Amino acid sequence: MDLLVRLQPNHLGTVQEDLPDGSCLSMARLGKDVRLRAAREGRTLPKHVIYRVITFAEGDKVATLGTTLLDPGSIRPPS
């Protein structure tokens, strides 16, 4: 499942790589409480998530998106 979310400025993760289009790949580690809750529910979660951070700015307004779609060129429209 792919994900696209608006990020708060203090939740941008740890930058792993800057990309040529101005976005970057970041890593976030799941909190201990999230992992424990998932384990109680019988779910297994990854230790960390790599996601793409895209920032849009217009004037003094800034919006930052995080997505698990790491390579937009690989996405094909539904047939």
N, C-alpha and C positions, 0 to 999 in steps of 0.2 A: 504494500500500500504506500502510495506517495503522499506527501504532506506539504502544505504551504501555509505558513502562519506569519502574522505580523509580530515582530520581536520588539520587546522593550529595550531601550538603549543599554541597560545593564545585563542583558541576557544574550550577548552576541557570541559567546563561547570563546574558545581559544583558537586563534587563526592558525591554520595548518599550511595554507598556500594561498598566495594572491593570484588571481586569474587575470588573463589579458583584457577581459571586458570590464574590469574594475570591481567585480565581485570577488568573493574569496570563499575558500573552504574552511569551515570551522569545526571544532569538536566540542561536544558537550558530554559530560559524565552525568549519569543518572544519580540522583540523591539516594542515600541509604534507605530512607523511608519509602521511596517509590519501589526500590528493589525488594524490600521486605514485604510490602503489600502485595506485589506481584507474586512472590514466592508463596505467600499464604493462599493466594487464589489459584495456585498451580500453573502460573505463567512464567515463562523464561524471557527475560529481557537482556538486550546486549549491554555490555559494560559501558560502552560509549556510542555516540551517534555522530556520524560525519554528515554535515549539511552545508548547503551553499547559502551565503549571506549576500543579499542584494540590497543596496541602499539607493533610494530615490530622493532627490532634493529639488524643491522649487521655492526660491526665495528663502525664507527662514523656516520653512516647513520641511521636515525630514521623516520619511517612512522607511523602515527596514524590514525586509521579509526574509524568512528562513525557509528553505525548501530541501526536501530529500531528492529532488530532481537534479542530479549532479551534472548531467550532460544533456542539455535541452535538444541538441541535435539528434539524439537517439530516440526521441519521442515520435511515434507515428500516430496519425489520426485514426480513430476507430473506423473499421471498414463496414 
